[in-house]
Amino acid sequence: MDIYKLSKKTLFTIFGAILFAIVGAIISIWLLVPPLPKSIVIATGSPTGLYHRFGESLKEELKKEGITVELRNTKGSVENLQLLSDPHSGVDLGLAQTGTANETDYPKLASIAGVFYEPYWVWYRTNSFKEGGGFNSVNQLKGKKIAIGASGSGANLLTRELFKLHSIDEQQLTILEIGPDVAKDQLRSGEIDVVAFTVGLEAPIINQFAAIPGVAIVDFNQGEAYSRKLPYLTQVKLPHGNVSLEHNQPPRDIHLIAATAVLVGRENIAPGFVNVLMGNLYELLKNYSRMQTTGEFPSNRQLDLPQVADAEIYMKDGPSFLYRHLPFWLAVWVGRLLKVLVPLLAIGIPLFSYLPALYDFRLKLTLGKSYVELKGIEQKAFLLYRGDASANDVHRLLEELERFDMKIDKLDVPTLETQRYFDMRAHVNVVRLRLYELLQAPIK
């Protein structure tokens, strides 16, 4: 035995364990921490709406990161949420208006961040509300014809919520489930009295409504009350002329109620991709809309669904150390590696403290078995010593003893444990001595 070297078997075992750990870590990283996608699909909304416009802007930002984006036009928030809930839809992200989702209906979805306000616009023909000094309350809609947006749109759902708050029976008015693109011409011609929809201030459709003669925007002077009863709403101020200076819309400062457009994904979205999204959202949304103040978005306020943990951390602490100091793709991979290694180390380090005791137990067990075998040989030698032993019997036992000696010579015994090993070798020599005495031969 060379007590300063490990046997090939031991080295093979050690390197095999290391290789197994490396392969296991790689597989764990791949399975447990999703890689950054090369391409994604975002469910937006109408091709002329602000959801689509936002999608186009985000598409350009992600293109710089090497991520290809496909935009899928939909009917709006509800359809987007349904697509995200379907694992076979091919949709990775979607935009949804606050007030349209909840954890019960969409348990596998999570919010990334609020991205901009969606004011709730109610445009009306002034001639339809001559009595009572104009349109001052939702209660005045009784008996009117109103377009509330396509079925499944955020505006459609919000309008019906307002009806409930005012105890308005929908049978008391005529409801048209059509979008603003179609409704604007009917409002112009006088076929309908009111059009309600949610869209950002910068959407082209706003200027088109502002140019219609004889229409005005409802001033939600009860906006604070609405935001208390429907917490996903925010009261926002629309300054005089902020819609259109050319058409003097609005003709004075008014109040609107606004939902928030939220970027939504699945709860298992890749952490590295969340960091990419958040970094680009902060850059994109600095001065995205005239309805917001600088730095107001992205936001984690008034979200219907729980926020993705990595997005929450990003908003609280900013980009991680890795993303601040490493190239993007390297940061992604190091981050994925740490996601697996940190829990493994937390489990593995305490286990390593038991390895010396485990090794000592294994060594004692091995030496113990060897002592049992040596004792058996010694008993045979004792029987030969007391009886009439032939030379052949002694030689056979010597051969058995030599085989045992060769076997223990191959044992891997650490330097600090050599005392036990040499004690056994001494016992082997004692047995060998007795056998040579039987042969009356000198010990070699």
Buried (B, 14 or more C-beta within 10 A) or exposed (E): BEBEEEEEEEEEEEEEEEEEEEEEBEEBBEEEBBEBBEEBBBBBBBEBBBBBBBBEBBBEBBEEBEBEBEBBBBBBBBBBBBBBBEEEBEBBBBBBBBBBBEEEBBEEBBBBBBBBBBBBBBBBBEEBBEEEEBBEEBEBBEEBBBBBBBEBBBBBBBBEBBBEEBEBEEEEBBBBEBBBBEBBEBBBEEEBBBBBBBBBBBBEBBBBBBBBEEBBBBBBEBBEEBBEEBEBBBBBEBEEBBBBEEBEBBEEEBBBBBBBBBBBBBEEBBBBBBBBBBBBBBEBBEEBBEBBEEEBBBBBEBBBBEBBEBBBBBBEEEBBEBBEEBEBEEBBBBBBBBBBBEEEEEEEEEEEEEEEEEEEEEBEEBBEEBBEBBEEBBEBBEEBEEEEBEEEBBEEBBEBBEEBBEEBEEBBBEEEBEEBBEEBEEBBEEBBEBBBEBEEEEEE
